[in-house]
Amino acid sequence: MEGDISVESHTEGLTCLSHECKPFEEVTNGHSIHKPVTNGLPIGHRVKEQSNGNASLRSLPISALKQNGLLQTLAAGGEPMVAEESSELEKAREEWEAVESAQPAASEESVPTPLISFNEALQYFQTTDLGELLRNIQPTVRRTGLAAITHFFFGPPRLHRELLEERDLVFAIAQCSLDNSQAVHMRVLQTIYKRLVGGRLDCARYGDHWENIGFQGTDPATDLRGTGFLGLMHTLYFVMDPETLPLARDIYKLSQHPTQNFPFSVMSINMTRIALQVLREEALSKECNRRQQVVGVLNEFYVATYLHLFQLWKTQQKTISDSGYVLKEVELFAKKNPKQMMRRLEVFLKEQRAGAGPRGPSPDPQGQQGGSPSLGGARTGPGSGSGQGSKEKQMHFTGVCELPDMEGEARLI
């Protein structure tokens, strides 16, 4: 029939009923290409186009039409449509516009949980019944025979009686496992992740993202066997104290180094393990008695230990293959020189506040005056105020795990 558009040259064995097949024209590169349409959509079965060579045209869903520009052309009225087609195209256009304007509904999961401070987490444990755990703690090293006599006469002083309860609570936390049913536990975990990576939204309880901040697998709980929840409490303190957060992020940045990388969280747990062991050996008792607190002293010693490892690791170009030997060296130094390590941290933080930065891996603390920063514990006596003033009395974390045997193999716990 004259005036009809022939589609035979563009089809191979394509047949359709005359009352269902209607002409459809698409403009490509300035040339009109006529195609049969059914129900307002081009028939895509074995149809060949003559635009820039032969290419198969397949049927596309409505959701994909906007991407290839077809739906926009139709919605803009670029091609006259018969009455039967226009109603369906109008319906498709309305559906697409509805999808485009739809906004995701705010769900309970999308609202991030608030960050938790160290003191708030500590208060949770102070008000929780830990009686069963307290019965299993070992707060001091058991010595017998000559070792006990020598320690009694020449060893460090005993911890004051009024501090024993605080010390024992730390031991109990060190035996407490991560509990998914406890909101405080989950908030501690989320806070650590957000503060390290700088995010605001919560992350899944399990997943590869935990490896990004230095856990060994998809579940952080599996790395807490040696220090219990205390390992997370120390990391929480590290990232929530404004004075120590820059150091925590510097260490985290080094842990991501192409060649000097190490698992940040696992290494942090090792620093907790060392600090706890030093406390068990009563090497921190003198400082705890002087400040009349256990938690604040232990928090500071943990940070000082991590600082020592950080400076040693960075300046001596250590790699993960050196980790076992580095940890052993750090532990031996920490046990022999606890006061010196805490003085080094004091110097470091003073230089950081002054904008000078650290001077080197082993700054000489001799001759430094003034008290140490509070670092998570209330302080007594003059000169105890820092930029933030006194803090609430905080908990002590004591180690309940022994040093792993690292002879012949360098490894982390």
C-alpha positions as CSV (number, residue, x, y, z in Angstrom):
1,M,0.0,0.0,0.0
2,E,1.3,3.4,-0.9
3,G,2.4,5.4,2.1
4,D,3.0,2.3,4.2
5,I,6.4,1.8,5.7
6,S,8.1,-1.4,4.7
7,V,9.9,-3.3,7.4
8,E,10.8,-6.4,5.4
9,S,14.3,-5.2,4.6
10,H,15.0,-4.9,8.3
11,T,13.6,-8.2,9.5
12,E,14.5,-11.8,9.0
13,G,11.5,-14.1,9.1
14,L,9.6,-11.6,11.3
15,T,5.8,-12.1,11.2
16,C,3.1,-10.3,13.1
17,L,-0.6,-9.6,12.9
18,S,-1.4,-6.4,11.0
19,H,-3.6,-5.0,13.8
20,E,-0.8,-5.5,16.4
21,C,2.2,-4.2,14.4
22,K,2.5,-0.5,14.1
23,P,5.2,1.6,12.6
24,F,7.8,3.2,14.9
25,E,10.5,5.5,13.9
26,E,13.8,6.2,15.8
27,V,16.2,9.0,14.9
28,T,19.8,7.8,14.9
29,N,22.7,9.9,13.7
30,G,20.3,12.1,11.8
31,H,18.8,9.1,9.8
32,S,15.3,7.7,10.4
33,I,15.1,4.0,11.0
34,H,11.7,2.5,10.8
35,K,10.9,-0.5,13.1
36,P,7.8,-2.5,13.9
37,V,6.4,-2.0,17.4
38,T,4.1,-4.0,19.5
39,N,2.3,-2.5,22.5
40,G,4.2,0.7,22.1
41,L,7.7,-1.0,22.3
42,P,10.0,-1.9,19.4
43,I,10.1,-5.6,18.5
44,G,13.6,-6.8,19.3
45,H,13.6,-10.4,18.1
46,R,16.2,-10.8,15.4
47,V,15.9,-7.3,14.2
48,K,18.9,-5.6,12.5
49,E,19.6,-1.9,12.4
50,Q,21.5,-0.1,9.7
51,S,23.1,2.4,11.9
52,N,26.9,2.3,12.2
53,G,26.8,-1.3,11.0
54,N,24.5,-4.1,12.1
55,A,23.7,-4.4,15.8
56,S,21.1,-6.4,17.6
57,L,18.3,-4.6,19.3
58,R,17.0,-6.4,22.3
59,S,13.9,-5.6,24.4
60,L,14.7,-3.4,27.3
61,P,12.8,-3.0,30.6
62,I,11.3,0.3,31.6
63,S,14.1,0.8,34.2
64,A,16.7,0.6,31.4
65,L,15.0,2.8,28.9
66,K,16.1,6.1,30.5
67,Q,19.7,5.1,30.2
68,N,19.8,4.7,26.5
69,G,17.8,7.9,25.9
70,L,14.8,6.2,24.4
71,L,12.3,7.0,27.1
72,Q,13.4,10.7,27.2
73,T,12.8,11.0,23.5
74,L,9.4,9.4,23.8
75,A,8.5,11.5,26.8
76,A,9.6,14.7,25.0
77,G,7.1,14.0,22.2
78,G,9.8,13.4,19.6
79,E,7.7,10.9,17.7
80,P,4.0,11.1,16.9
81,M,2.1,8.2,18.6
82,V,-1.2,6.7,17.8
83,A,-3.8,6.8,20.5
84,E,-3.4,3.1,21.4
85,E,0.4,3.6,22.1
86,S,0.3,7.0,23.8
87,S,-1.7,5.7,26.8
88,E,0.8,3.0,27.6
89,L,3.8,5.3,27.1
90,E,2.2,7.8,29.4
91,K,1.7,5.2,32.0
92,A,5.4,4.1,31.6
93,R,6.5,7.7,31.9
94,E,4.5,8.2,35.1
95,E,6.0,5.1,36.6
96,W,9.5,6.3,35.8
97,E,8.9,9.7,37.2
98,A,7.6,8.1,40.4
99,V,10.7,6.0,40.7
100,E,12.9,9.1,40.1
101,S,11.3,11.2,42.8
102,A,11.0,8.4,45.4
103,Q,13.3,8.9,48.4
104,P,14.5,6.0,50.6
105,A,12.5,5.9,53.8
106,A,14.5,6.5,57.0
107,S,14.7,3.2,58.8
108,E,15.8,2.4,62.3
109,E,19.0,0.8,61.0
110,S,20.0,3.9,59.0
111,V,20.2,6.0,62.2
112,P,23.7,5.8,63.5
113,T,24.2,4.8,67.1
114,P,25.7,7.6,69.2
115,L,29.4,7.4,70.1
116,I,30.2,6.3,73.6
117,S,32.9,7.8,75.9
118,F,35.3,5.8,77.9
119,N,33.8,6.9,81.2
120,E,30.3,5.9,80.1
121,A,31.5,2.4,79.1
122,L,33.4,2.2,82.4
123,Q,30.3,3.1,84.4
124,Y,28.5,0.3,82.7
125,F,31.0,-2.2,84.0
126,Q,31.0,-0.6,87.4
127,T,27.3,-1.1,87.7
128,T,27.2,-4.6,86.2
129,D,27.4,-7.8,88.3
130,L,30.8,-9.3,87.6
131,G,30.9,-11.5,90.6
132,E,31.5,-14.7,88.7
133,L,34.4,-13.1,86.8
134,L,35.9,-11.6,89.9
135,R,36.2,-15.1,91.4
136,N,38.5,-16.2,88.6
137,I,40.9,-13.2,88.4
138,Q,44.6,-13.3,89.1
139,P,45.6,-9.7,89.9
140,T,49.2,-10.3,90.9
141,V,52.0,-12.7,89.9
142,R,52.2,-15.6,92.3
143,R,55.7,-16.0,93.7
144,T,57.1,-18.6,96.0
145,G,60.3,-19.3,97.9
146,L,63.2,-17.0,97.4
147,A,61.4,-15.0,94.7
148,A,58.6,-14.2,97.1
149,I,61.1,-13.1,99.8
150,T,63.1,-11.0,97.5
151,H,60.0,-9.3,96.1
152,F,58.8,-8.6,99.6
153,F,62.0,-6.8,100.7
154,F,63.3,-5.3,97.4
155,G,60.3,-5.3,95.1
156,P,57.9,-2.4,94.4
157,P,55.4,-1.4,97.0
158,R,52.1,-3.1,97.4
159,L,49.0,-1.4,96.0
160,H,47.0,0.6,98.6
161,R,44.1,-1.3,100.0
162,E,41.5,1.3,98.8
163,L,42.7,0.7,95.2
164,L,42.2,-3.1,95.2
165,E,38.6,-3.0,94.2
166,E,39.4,-0.8,91.2
167,R,42.2,-3.1,90.2
168,D,40.1,-6.2,90.6
169,L,37.4,-4.7,88.4
170,V,40.0,-4.2,85.7
171,F,40.9,-7.9,85.9
172,A,37.2,-8.8,85.6
173,I,36.8,-6.7,82.4
174,A,39.8,-8.4,81.0
175,Q,37.9,-11.7,81.4
176,C,34.7,-10.3,79.9
177,S,33.9,-11.4,76.3
178,L,32.2,-9.4,73.7
179,D,28.4,-9.8,73.9
180,N,26.2,-9.0,70.9
181,S,23.2,-8.6,73.2
182,Q,24.7,-5.7,75.2
183,A,24.1,-2.3,73.6
184,V,27.1,-0.8,75.3
185,H,29.4,-3.5,73.9
186,M,28.1,-2.8,70.4
187,R,28.5,1.0,70.8
188,V,32.1,0.6,71.9
189,L,32.8,-1.5,68.8
190,Q,31.1,1.0,66.5
191,T,32.8,4.0,68.1
192,I,36.2,2.5,67.6
193,Y,35.5,1.9,63.9
194,K,34.0,5.3,63.3
195,R,36.8,7.3,65.0
196,L,39.5,5.5,63.2
197,V,38.1,5.7,59.7
198,G,36.3,9.0,60.2
199,G,32.9,7.6,59.3
200,R,29.4,8.4,60.7
201,L,27.3,5.4,59.8
202,D,27.2,2.1,61.6
203,C,28.8,-0.9,60.0
204,A,27.7,-4.5,60.1
205,R,28.6,-6.6,63.1
206,Y,30.4,-9.1,60.9
207,G,32.3,-8.5,57.7
208,D,35.6,-7.8,56.0
209,H,35.4,-4.1,57.0
210,W,36.8,-5.1,60.5
211,E,40.0,-6.2,58.7
212,N,40.4,-2.6,57.5
213,I,41.1,-1.4,61.1
214,G,43.4,-4.3,61.9
215,F,41.3,-7.2,63.2
216,Q,42.3,-10.6,61.8
217,G,39.0,-11.6,60.4
218,T,35.3,-10.7,60.1
219,D,34.6,-11.0,63.8
220,P,36.6,-8.8,66.2
221,A,35.5,-11.1,69.1
222,T,37.9,-13.8,68.0
223,D,40.9,-11.5,68.7
224,L,40.0,-10.7,72.3
225,R,40.8,-14.1,73.8
226,G,43.9,-12.7,75.6
227,T,42.6,-9.5,77.0
228,G,38.8,-9.8,76.9
229,F,36.8,-6.6,76.6
230,L,39.7,-4.7,78.1
231,G,41.4,-4.7,74.7
232,L,38.4,-2.8,73.3
233,M,38.3,-0.4,76.3
234,H,41.9,0.6,75.8
235,T,41.3,1.2,72.1
236,L,38.2,3.2,72.9
237,Y,40.1,5.4,75.3
238,F,42.8,5.9,72.7
239,V,40.4,7.2,70.0
240,M,38.1,9.1,72.3
241,D,40.6,11.2,74.3
242,P,41.2,14.4,72.3
243,E,44.9,14.4,73.3
244,T,45.7,10.9,72.1
245,L,43.4,10.7,69.1
246,P,45.9,12.3,66.7
247,L,48.5,9.7,67.8
248,A,46.0,6.9,67.3
249,R,45.3,8.1,63.8
250,D,49.0,8.4,63.0
251,I,49.6,4.9,64.2
252,Y,46.6,3.7,62.2
253,K,48.0,5.5,59.1
254,L,51.3,3.7,59.5
255,S,49.5,0.4,59.8
256,Q,48.2,1.0,56.3
257,H,51.6,1.6,54.9
258,P,52.4,-0.4,51.7
259,T,55.5,-2.1,53.2
260,Q,55.4,-1.3,57.0
261,N,51.8,-2.3,57.5
262,F,50.6,-4.2,60.5
263,P,47.1,-5.0,62.0
264,F,46.3,-2.0,64.1
265,S,43.7,-3.5,66.4
266,V,45.6,-6.8,67.0
267,M,48.7,-4.7,67.8
268,S,46.6,-2.6,70.2
269,I,45.4,-5.7,71.9
270,N,49.1,-6.8,72.4
271,M,49.8,-3.4,74.0
272,T,46.9,-4.0,76.4
273,R,48.4,-7.5,77.1
274,I,51.8,-5.9,77.9
275,A,50.3,-3.2,80.1
276,L,48.2,-5.7,82.0
277,Q,51.2,-7.9,82.6
278,V,53.2,-5.0,83.9
279,L,50.4,-4.2,86.3
280,R,50.2,-7.8,87.5
281,E,53.9,-7.7,88.3
282,E,53.1,-4.6,90.4
283,A,55.5,-2.4,88.5
284,L,52.8,0.3,88.3
285,S,51.8,0.1,91.9
286,K,54.0,3.0,93.0
287,E,52.5,5.4,90.4
288,C,48.9,4.1,91.1
289,N,49.5,4.8,94.8
290,R,50.8,8.3,94.1
291,R,47.8,9.2,91.9
292,Q,45.3,7.2,94.0
293,Q,43.9,5.6,90.9
294,V,44.5,2.5,88.8
295,V,42.6,3.0,85.6
296,G,44.1,6.3,84.6
297,V,47.6,5.0,85.2
298,L,47.0,1.9,83.2
299,N,45.4,3.9,80.3
300,E,48.4,6.1,80.2
301,F,50.8,3.2,80.3
302,Y,49.0,1.5,77.4
303,V,49.3,4.6,75.2
304,A,53.0,5.0,76.2
305,T,53.6,1.4,75.2
306,Y,51.9,1.9,71.8
307,L,53.8,5.1,71.3
308,H,57.1,3.3,72.0
309,L,56.2,0.6,69.4
310,F,55.1,3.2,66.9
311,Q,58.3,5.1,67.0
312,L,60.5,2.0,66.9
313,W,58.5,0.5,64.0
314,K,58.6,3.7,62.0
315,T,62.2,4.8,62.5
316,Q,63.7,1.3,62.2
317,Q,61.6,0.4,59.1
318,K,60.1,-2.6,60.7
319,T,57.7,-4.9,58.8
320,I,55.1,-7.5,59.8
321,S,57.8,-10.2,59.7
322,D,59.5,-8.4,62.6
323,S,56.4,-8.2,64.8
324,G,57.2,-11.0,67.2
325,Y,60.7,-9.7,68.0
326,V,59.5,-6.1,68.2
327,L,56.7,-7.1,70.7
328,K,59.2,-9.0,72.8
329,E,61.6,-6.0,72.8
330,V,58.8,-3.6,73.7
331,E,57.6,-5.8,76.5
332,L,61.0,-6.2,78.1
333,F,61.6,-2.4,77.9
334,A,58.2,-1.7,79.4
335,K,58.7,-4.0,82.3
336,K,62.1,-2.5,83.2
337,N,61.3,1.1,82.5
338,P,57.6,1.9,83.2
339,K,58.3,5.3,84.6
340,Q,60.6,6.3,81.7
341,M,58.0,5.2,79.2
342,M,55.3,7.3,80.8
343,R,57.7,10.3,80.9
344,R,58.3,9.8,77.1
345,L,54.6,10.0,76.5
346,E,54.4,13.2,78.6
347,V,57.1,14.8,76.5
348,F,55.4,13.7,73.3
349,L,52.1,15.1,74.2
350,K,53.6,18.4,75.4
351,E,55.4,18.8,72.0
352,Q,52.2,17.8,70.2
353,R,50.3,20.5,72.1
354,A,53.0,23.0,71.2
355,G,52.9,22.0,67.6
356,A,56.5,20.7,67.5
357,G,55.7,17.1,67.0
358,P,57.9,14.2,68.2
359,R,61.6,14.7,68.2
360,G,62.6,11.1,67.7
361,P,62.0,7.5,68.6
362,S,63.5,7.8,72.1
363,P,63.2,11.3,73.6
364,D,65.2,11.7,76.8
365,P,62.7,12.4,79.6
366,Q,65.4,13.2,82.2
367,G,65.0,16.6,83.7
368,Q,61.4,17.0,82.6
369,Q,59.3,18.7,85.2
370,G,55.6,18.7,85.9
371,G,53.0,16.0,86.2
372,S,51.9,13.6,83.6
373,P,48.7,14.3,81.7
374,S,45.6,12.8,83.2
375,L,45.0,10.4,80.2
376,G,41.7,9.0,81.5
377,G,41.9,9.3,85.2
378,A,41.3,11.8,87.9
379,R,44.4,13.2,89.4
380,T,45.2,14.6,92.8
381,G,47.5,17.3,94.0
382,P,48.5,20.6,92.5
383,G,49.3,20.9,88.8
384,S,47.1,18.0,88.0
385,G,44.8,20.0,85.6
386,S,45.3,19.6,81.9
387,G,43.5,21.4,79.2
388,Q,40.4,19.4,80.0
389,G,40.7,19.4,83.8
390,S,40.1,16.4,86.0
391,K,38.3,13.4,84.6
392,E,36.1,10.8,86.3
393,K,37.8,8.0,88.1
394,Q,38.4,5.3,85.6
395,M,39.1,1.6,85.6
396,H,42.3,-0.4,85.7
397,F,42.9,-3.1,83.1
398,T,45.0,-5.9,84.3
399,G,46.3,-8.7,82.0
400,V,45.2,-12.2,82.6
401,C,47.2,-13.7,79.8
402,E,50.8,-14.7,79.7
403,L,53.3,-13.9,76.9
404,P,53.0,-16.2,74.0
405,D,56.1,-18.2,73.2
406,M,57.6,-16.5,70.2
407,E,60.9,-18.4,70.0
408,G,61.6,-19.4,66.4
409,E,58.5,-17.6,65.0
410,A,57.4,-14.0,64.9
411,R,53.7,-13.8,65.4
412,L,50.9,-11.7,67.0
413,I,48.4,-13.0,69.5
